[in-house]
Amino acid sequence: MNRFLHVLRLGWAYRIRRSTWLPYPPYQYTIEPTNSCNLRCPFCPQSDPEHAQRRTFGQLTEANLRVFLERLQDTHPGGRNLNFTLDGEPFLNGDFIPFVELAAQEGYFSIFATNATRLDAPTADRLIAAGRFQASIDFAATPEVFESIRGREGDYDLVLRNLRYLLEQSKTHSGVHVDIHDIAPYTGVDPAVSLAQLRALFPADLPRRIRFDSRIFHNFCGHLPLKRTDGVYRVCPYPWTQMAVAHNGDCLACCRDTVGRSVLGNVFRQPIMEVWNGAAYQRLRQNLVNGRPELNAACKDCDLPWSKGQPRWRPMYVLRSLLRR
């Protein structure tokens, strides 16, 4: 499907008609390599001692990824990005780099979030050879801040070394895109100051494909005590735009439903459009349209629909974001 036409149909269904049955496939897809992680960051549900009991740990297999890619081809998606992020650290799946390579062979641009503890120089070289990608990595300017909320003792130096190597490679490899997010604001420091300190750790002559920004924290559908900040409710666009798939094929409400509160079908056993327009998905959308997010298990504690001043809810922001993908 033509990307622009796809976005127009999406906008009509989401902004104008508030449709629950959608005449188009998802524009964006997320699939989870694994829900296991080697870190326990306080701002992530992985830090919850009961997290493992809520979702059984497992890994995506190459066979199931091939099934998923075949189903994607059947839907003719408008976007050509494939996001390998949901819960967990993707490099804990030993087949992750082959996943990126397989996605590239099928014409997809891989996007993923990693803590970069496993992204040493040999791994980075293999990843670069596998295909074009965009890596999203959280970091901080000082070991004191980073290791208090992100890594363990010694992880700061490890991640800094890995990042410096990856960014150096980005100068000569155009397929390397990296977003580095400053997580220091989680501790209450001035975001502008900490971001400037973080940027100063790296060369000034990096390509524009390397971006630095401050992480905006949300509550992962209820993990953090972040509540409504104003009285304006906004209908969340995710169920009209993207499909999030767990490592076992379960389709979840969105990429922030890392606990798997709302399972809407299984794309390893069902065609994508059957899940996308199934009764569970339509009911989830209808509850959001009706202003009753609390009726959806994944949505009832989420702070995003009530987040004051968020640009992500503005129509032009959504349009530009989708067309970039």
HUBEL-V345631 format. One record per run of one state. SS is the DSSP state (helix for helix, strand for strand, loop for the rest). FROM is the first residue (numbers start at 1). LEN is the number of residues. If there is no record, write none. Layout:
SS_FROM_LEN, SS_FROM_LEN
//
This chain:
loop_1_2, helix_3_15, loop_18_10, strand_28_4, loop_32_2, strand_34_1, loop_35_10, helix_45_3, loop_48_3, helix_51_4, loop_55_4, strand_59_1, loop_60_2, helix_62_14, loop_76_5, strand_81_3, loop_84_6, helix_90_3, loop_93_3, helix_96_10, loop_106_3, strand_109_5, loop_114_7, helix_121_10, loop_131_2, strand_133_7, loop_140_3, helix_143_7, loop_150_5, helix_155_16, loop_171_5, strand_176_7, loop_183_1, helix_184_4, loop_188_3, helix_191_9, loop_200_10, strand_210_5, loop_215_23, helix_238_4, strand_242_4, loop_246_4, strand_250_3, loop_253_10, strand_263_4, loop_267_5, helix_272_5, loop_277_2, helix_279_11, loop_290_3, helix_293_3, loop_296_8, helix_304_3, loop_307_4, helix_311_3, loop_314_1, helix_315_10, loop_325_1
//
